[in-house]
């Protein structure tokens, strides 16, 4: 997959992670989008590195989507823990 595919996957993974963890985030829509993109990269890298599951070249691989969403969820939880879970 190319970099554009990972960005699109990250946007969708961020939206799914936001759906699974509702609430107000400190960064709003932009922060959640960036977390989704970073989560997809980190989730894919961790999956390939530690689980010996290389990232598929197919955009619609279920394992790739699970890794991206899991990475986005972890980053979103960490973000909320570090910066609070509601905006003032």
Order of alpha helices (4+ residues) and beta strands (2+ residues): alpha-alpha-alpha
